[in-house]
Amino acid sequence: MTDARPLWALGLMSGTSLDGVDAALVLTDGESVDAFGPTLFRPYTDAERDVLRAALGDATAIARRDERPGAVAEAERIVTDVHAAAVSDLLAKAAGEGISADVVGFHGQTVFHAPDRGLTVQIGDAARLSSAAGLPVVHDFRAADVAAGGQGAPLVPVYHRALASRAGLDRPAAILNVGGVANVTLIDEAGGMLAFDTGPGNALIDDCVARETGARFDQDGSIAADGVVNEAIVGMFLAHPFFQVRPPKSLDRMAFHGLAAAELAALSFADRVATLTAVTAATVALGLTAASKPVRTLVVAGGGARNRTLMGMLAARTGAVVASADSVGLSGDFLEAQAFGFLAVRRLRRLPGSYPGTTGVPVETIGGVVTG
């Protein structure tokens, strides 16, 4: 596709937090962002989430990308059905605003990510989704990067750069997304990007809260606010080998599962949540030291931006002015979904989606497969 006119792209994201499907429309030529369209969130039911969690465990047996052992096959059906419902609902909502989508960007659900083994698996049936939506679907965004020697993540940085320009952020700028895993994009004065996963985002906090209370997350960071941080345990996490690796680098959601389990178990519930929240903030602060110049403003998106305790800890540990994406005119909740719409258009225009400074891939790489 050589036509550079802006397209309405419907982006979809189901992240490592397993909370549900974000769907968002963005008008873009794949280089700049002309407008934001309507958005929609479709939560997974508890039963669906249980299957997805089981699939994360069963997926560790995957040796080839097309294998679907144990609960993974059922999870793929659920992921496809939920995404198809989200697309249908958002297309109807958009039609009411006079917007018609041109393409769908379908990330799918990551169930296994081991770039050191040349393997990344995002489940979801793109052909069935394309048929249901009546639109071309761009999917499988990470595989080409991993096959070329990259980490396959993060892929959002090129969209972060477009948003930084739209928002008029002073450079160097940093945009942090706190989902299950946290990732940051550092954008220098010339537009060069360095991006990487900083460490655990919400995953450890969410899992702790779910085990103790059945709730899906720490609402507003209120549990953490009542706790006391155990800095010795924070130090145990910071000693993990991941933090000795120079960026770019990426993580699997389960990479820190079980770390300091005995020490955490000895804490009260509130202290445990506070400590895990501090782990996220401390690992972000460590990640920002990779910037060539000190980061003065940190823009935070994702579920973590609604955690007031985490936002306060980020400010204290980074020394930066911490602002939510919403406060600078961006979408904190739907930024990643928009990004995969943006990346879909980049794929149609054969523009790269990953770079040596974002995923460690040797050369700029075009990602995504077009179906339908």
N, C-alpha and C positions, 0 to 999 in steps of 0.2 A: 504494500500500500504506500503510494507516494503522496496522496492527497493530504495536505497538512491542515485542512479545515478542522475546527474543534468538533469533537464528537461527545455525545452524552454516553458516558460509560457507567455501568452499574457494577460497583465493586462489592465483593463479598469477603468477609473474614470470620473465621471461627478459630479463636486463638487458644493458647495453652492454658488459659484459665477455665476453659470448658463451660463458660456461662451461657453461650448461645451464639447466634449468627448476627453479625452486624452487616447491614446492607445500606449502601449510600450511592447516590448519583453525583457525578462530577463532570463538568463540561471542560474538556481539555484537548489540546493538540498533542499531548504527550511531552510537552516541554514547559508550558506555563499553564496556570489554572485560571480559566475564564469565569467560572461560576460554580457554586455549590448547589446541588439539588436536594430533594427530600431524602430523608433517612428512615430507617426502620430497624428495630431490634426484635429478634424472635428468640426467646430463651429456650434452652433445652429443658425438657421435663426432668424430674428427678430420675425417672426410669431410663430415659435416654442418656442422661449423664452417667448413670451407673454402667451402662454398656460401654460408653466412651472410655471411662476410667479402666474398665476391664481390658479394653482393647489396647490401652497404653502398655499394660503388662504383657499381654500376649504378643504385641508387636516386636518385643525384644527377640523373638525367635525368627524374625524375617531375615532371610539371606538374599532374596531377590525382590526387586521393587513390586513385582506383580503378585507376590504371595499375600494371602489374607488368612493367617492362622487364627484359630479360636474365635474370640469375640470380634476380631477385626472385620470379618465379612459382614456381620450384622451392623457393626458401627458404620461401615461404608453406606449401607442402605439408609440408615438413619440420617447420616450427614447429607446424603443426596436429597432425601425427602424434605428435610428441614430447610435446606437451601432453596429447593424448588418452591416451597411455600413462601419463603421470604421474598424471592424474586417476583412471584405472582402478586403478592400483596403490595410490594413497592412499585411495580409497574402500574398497578391500578391507581395508587396514590399519585404517582407522577403524571398519569394521564389527566387527572383532575387539575393539574397545574400546567397542562399543555406541553408536557415533556415526554418525548418518546426516546427510549434507549436505543443505542446503536450496537452495543457490545456488552458482554458480561465478563468481568474478571473474577475468576473462581479460584481462591486459594486452596480450598479444601481443608481438611483437618490433619495436621501433622501428628502422626502416631509414632514415628521413629526418625531420629536425625543423628546420623553418625558419619559426618563428612570425612573423618579420618579413614573410614572404610569405603568411601565413595558411595555412600548410601543415604538417601533421604526419601521418606515416604509420606505423601499427603494423600489421604483417601478421599473419594468422592467420584461419582460417575459423571464425567463432563458431557458425554454423549447424551445421556438421559436428561441432564439438566438443560442442554441446548435444545433438545426436542420439546421439553416442557415449556421453555421460555420462548421458543421461536426465534432465537437470536444466536449468533456465533458466540462461543465461549472460549476464552483464553484461560488455560489452566496449566498445571505442572510447572510453576514458575521457577522452582529451585533446582531441578535436575540438571539442566545444562551447565549451570555454574559449578555444581559439585563434580560433574563429569570432567569439567575443564580444570579441576584442581582447587576450586574455591570452597568456602565454607557453606555456601547456599543460603546464608543469612548474615546480616539483615538485608532485606530487599527494599525497605521503605526509604532509605536515605536519599535517593534521587527525587522522591516526592517531597521529602523534608526540605531539600534545597529549593524546589519550586515554591513551597509554602513560605520559606524564609524570605524569598524575594517578594511574594505577594504581601506578606505582613510587614515588610520594610524593616526586618530585624537587622540591627547592627552586627557586622561580622568582626571577629569570629563569633559564630552563634552555635548554640547547642540545643538540640531537640531530643528529649528523652521520652521514650514510650515505656510505660510500666504496665505490662500485661503479666502473664504468668512468669515470663522471663523479661528482664529489662534490657532495652537496647538504646544506644545513643548515637546521634549523628553530630559530628563536629564539622562545621562548615567554615573554611578560612576565607580571608579577604578576597581571594581570587576565585572562590567557588569550589575549590578542591574539597573533597570529602574524606573523612576518616570515620568509619562507623563500625560498631561491634556490640556484641552482647556484653553488658557490664556485670551480670550475675543474676541471682534470683530476683524476680520482681514481686508479684503477688502470690506466686504458687505456694511457697512455704507457709506464708501467713494464712492463705485460704485453706490449705489442707489442715493446718493446726486448728483453726476455728471450726472447720467442718467436723473434725473428729470429736471435738469437745462439746459442741453445741448443736451441730446439724445445720447451722447457718452457712451460707456460701462464702461470706467474707466479713471482715471487720468493718462494720458500717461507720463511715467517717473517721475510722481509726480510734473509736471510742474505747475499745478494749485495751489497745496499746497505750492510750493516754493514761490509763489507770495503773500501768505496770512500770517496773524499774528495769532498765537495760542492764544485762550482764555483759560487760565489756570483754571479759575473758572468753566468752562463747563467740562474741563477734570476732575476736582475734583468731579463733579456731577456723572460722569460715574464711577469713582473709588469708590464712595460711594454705588454703587449697591450691593445688598446682595450677589451676586455671588462671589464677591472678598473676602468675609469673610469666604467662605467655603474652607476647606483644600482640597488639591488635593489628589487623582485624582478626576476630575470633568469634565463635558462636557456641551456644549451649543447647543441650537437650533439657526439657522441662524437669526431668528426673535426676539431673546431674548431681544435685546436692541432697538427694533423698537419703535420709538416715544419718547424715553428718551430725555429730555432736548429739546424737539421740539421747544418750544416757544423761548428759549434762542438762539438756533441755527438759527432760522428764522430771528432773529434780526441782525445777522452778514452779512457781504458781502459774496458773493459766495466764493471768494478765502479764506477768513478767516474761513468760514464754513468747507471747504475741509481741510485746514491746521489743524483746531482743531480736526476734526475726524481722521486725520492721526496721530496726537499726541495722541489721545485716544488709538489707536492701539499700539503705541510705549510704552506708559505709562503702559498699562495693561500687556504687555510682560515683562517690567522691574519689575513690581510687581510680576509677576509669577516666575521670575528667583530667587527671594528671597527664594523660597522653596528649592533650592539646598542646600545640606549639606556644600558645599564649594563654594566660589564665582566663577561664570562662567567667564572664561577668553576669550573664543572664542565662538561665536554664529554663527552657519552656518544656512543661511536662504534659504529656498526653496519656491516654489509657486510663484504666480503672484506678491506678495509683494516684492520679491527680485529684480524686475525690477523697482520698485518705488524708485528713488534715494533719494527723500525727506524722505521717510519712513526709508530707510537704514541709513541715517544720524541721524534721530531722535532716532533710535534704539541704535546707537553707543553712542549718547549723554546721553540717559536716562538709559542705562544699564551699561555703563562704560566698556563694553566688546569690544574686537576686533570683528567686524561684517564682515563676509565673505559670499558671495553668494555660493550656492551649486556648481554652475558651476566652480567657482574659485578653488575648492578643488577636482575637478575631478568627481563630481556627477551631476545628472541632476536636475536642478532647476524646469524645466517645467514638467517633466514626472516622478518625484519621486513617487508621489502617485499612478499613474497607475502601475508603476513597483511594488510597494508595494503589490497591490492586485494580481498580478501575483505570487509574492513571497508567499503571504498568501494562494493562491490556492494550491501551492505545499505543504505548511505546512499542509493544510487540507488533502490532499491525503496521506501524511505521518503520519497523526494523531498527529501532533505536535500542542501545544497550540498557539493561536494567541493573547490572552489577558491574563493579569496578575493582581494580586492585586494592584501592583504599577502603572499600566497603566490605568485601567478602574475602579478599586475598586471592581472588582469581588472577591468573597471570596477565590476562588481557581483558579489555571491556567485552562483556558477554551479553548477547540477546537471550532473554529467558522467556519461556512460555510456549505452549503448544496450542494451536488454533483448531477448534472442533466446531463443525456445523457451518 
